[in-house]
Amino acid sequence: MTRLISAGLDALSYPDRGATARRPLPAGYHHLHHRTRIGRGRAAFEAAGVAVTTFHAHRTSGMRVRADSGAVRAGDRVEVGIGLGPLRITAPCRVIWTAYEPSRIGFAYGTLTGHPESGEESFIVELDPDGTVWFTVTAFSRPASWYTRLAGPVVPFLQQSYARWLGRHLRRLATAA
């Protein structure tokens, strides 16, 4: 069952707010950086940007998403869920920063208290000067629950796998545009 995000669960569960917007990523976390070529041209860029910033890419890739608004805004609360029935994992987050620029669209969210991990993840679509469109997932995280600590190295593997899956899925969405 999906939990509603309450005011009592507003606290970020990590101190490094906004670190996905700068380098290097903070020490003491697992780091993820995955880049996928999405396509070419302004139409593919805009379609991918909308799919990312409205959570359409996340939802159509199999995730359940509850968000405060349509297009992400800094400060929005988001809850991402995966699984079925009693095996559903819900993950409360807050949008930390957004990018709505002529050649860069995306956002980052940070984990709130109650999330199984602690850290931040960004999802960025970029249009290069040559017309190539890229999708990049950057994250830093560490276990914040008993079951993610128990899972050990499986969690980073799953995060990397999901970043690849999301990139492939976003490529299909952008190509269809």
Sequence and secondary structure as in RCSB ss.txt:
>XXXX:A:sequence
MTRLISAGLDALSYPDRGATARRPLPAGYHHLHHRTRIGRGRAAFEAAGVAVTTFHAHRTSGMRVRADSGAVRAG
DRVEVGIGLGPLRITAPCRVIWTAYEPSRIGFAYGTLTGHPESGEESFIVELDPDGTVWFTVTAFSRPASWYTRL
AGPVVPFLQQSYARWLGRHLRRLATAA
>XXXX:A:secstr
      GGG SBSSS TTGGGSSS  TTSEEEEEEEEEEESHHHHHHHHHHHHTTHHHHHTT EEEESSSS  TT
 EEEEEESSGGG EEEEEEEEEEEEETTEEEEEEEEBTT SEEEEEEEEEEE TTSEEEEEEEEEEEE SHHHHH
HTTHHHHHHHHHHHHHHHHHHHHHHH 
